[in-house]
Amino acid sequence: MTTRLGDKLRELRKQRRWTLEHVAEQAGLSKSYLWELENRESQRPSAEKLTALADALGVATSYFLEEDTRAPEERHLDEAFFRGYQKLEPEAKEQLRKILSTFKKGS
């Protein structure tokens, strides 16, 4: 029997057409551990592992914890984007801000 977390994880992975191996590599986890998360009921990953999975899949960690099984909402995607932005080097952040400013001018 799968869990809500397992269902969400599998759905995101399949939407992206990624293998267990790919997600495991991106998140720094083992393929067998991800299989367990997707397919076993008793798995309770640590906050660090959930964050790694969320970062790898481009969603907010809270997406995995909520009762709702629908696809990630805009707010989750925004939160995941901001987390990724915070990890960028200063030069990359500046480039991203410049790109964003071109969108603002076009509005």
C-alpha positions as CSV (number, residue, x, y, z in Angstrom):
1,M,0.0,0.0,0.0
2,T,1.4,3.4,-0.9
3,T,1.2,6.7,1.0
4,R,0.2,10.2,0.0
5,L,3.9,11.1,-0.1
6,G,4.7,8.1,-2.3
7,D,1.8,8.9,-4.7
8,K,2.9,12.6,-4.9
9,L,6.5,11.6,-5.5
10,R,5.7,9.1,-8.2
11,E,3.3,11.5,-9.9
12,L,5.9,14.3,-10.1
13,R,8.5,12.0,-11.3
14,K,6.3,10.6,-14.0
15,Q,5.2,14.0,-15.1
16,R,8.8,14.9,-15.7
17,R,9.4,11.5,-17.3
18,W,12.3,10.9,-14.9
19,T,13.5,7.5,-13.7
20,L,14.0,6.7,-10.0
21,E,17.7,6.7,-10.8
22,H,17.5,10.3,-12.1
23,V,15.6,11.6,-9.1
24,A,17.9,9.7,-6.7
25,E,21.0,11.3,-8.3
26,Q,19.5,14.8,-8.2
27,A,18.4,14.5,-4.6
28,G,21.5,12.7,-3.4
29,L,19.5,9.6,-2.3
30,S,19.6,6.0,-3.3
31,K,17.3,4.5,-5.9
32,S,16.2,1.8,-3.5
33,Y,15.2,4.4,-0.9
34,L,13.1,6.3,-3.4
35,W,11.4,3.0,-4.4
36,E,10.6,2.5,-0.8
37,L,9.1,6.0,-0.5
38,E,7.0,5.4,-3.5
39,N,5.8,1.9,-2.7
40,R,5.9,1.3,1.1
41,E,3.6,2.7,3.7
42,S,6.0,2.8,6.6
43,Q,8.6,5.3,5.2
44,R,9.1,8.6,7.2
45,P,11.8,10.6,5.5
46,S,13.8,13.2,7.5
47,A,13.3,16.9,6.8
48,E,16.6,16.9,5.0
49,K,15.6,14.2,2.6
50,L,12.2,15.8,1.9
51,T,14.0,19.1,1.2
52,A,16.4,17.3,-1.2
53,L,13.5,15.6,-3.0
54,A,11.5,18.9,-3.2
55,D,14.6,20.7,-4.6
56,A,15.2,18.0,-7.1
57,L,11.6,18.0,-8.3
58,G,11.1,21.8,-8.2
59,V,8.4,22.0,-5.5
60,A,8.1,23.3,-2.0
61,T,8.7,20.8,0.8
62,S,5.3,21.6,2.1
63,Y,3.7,20.1,-1.0
64,F,4.7,16.6,0.2
65,L,3.2,17.3,3.7
66,E,-0.2,18.6,2.7
67,E,-3.2,16.4,2.5
68,D,-4.1,17.7,-1.0
69,T,-3.1,15.2,-3.7
70,R,-3.6,17.6,-6.6
71,A,-0.6,18.8,-8.6
72,P,1.6,21.5,-7.1
73,E,0.0,24.9,-7.1
74,E,1.7,28.1,-8.3
75,R,2.7,29.0,-4.7
76,H,4.6,25.8,-4.4
77,L,6.4,26.4,-7.6
78,D,7.2,30.0,-6.5
79,E,8.6,28.8,-3.2
80,A,10.8,26.2,-4.9
81,F,12.0,28.8,-7.3
82,F,13.0,31.2,-4.5
83,R,14.8,28.4,-2.6
84,G,16.8,27.7,-5.8
85,Y,17.5,31.4,-6.2
86,Q,18.8,31.7,-2.7
87,K,21.4,29.0,-3.5
88,L,22.8,30.8,-6.6
89,E,26.1,32.7,-6.7
90,P,25.8,36.5,-6.6
91,E,26.6,36.9,-10.3
92,A,23.8,34.4,-11.3
93,K,21.4,36.3,-9.0
94,E,22.2,39.5,-10.8
95,Q,21.7,38.0,-14.2
96,L,18.3,36.6,-13.1
97,R,17.3,40.1,-11.7
98,K,18.2,41.6,-15.1
99,I,16.1,39.1,-16.9
100,L,13.2,39.7,-14.6
101,S,13.4,43.5,-15.2
102,T,13.0,43.0,-18.9
103,F,9.6,41.3,-18.2
104,K,8.5,44.2,-16.0
105,K,9.3,46.7,-18.7
106,G,7.2,44.8,-21.2
107,S,4.1,44.9,-18.9
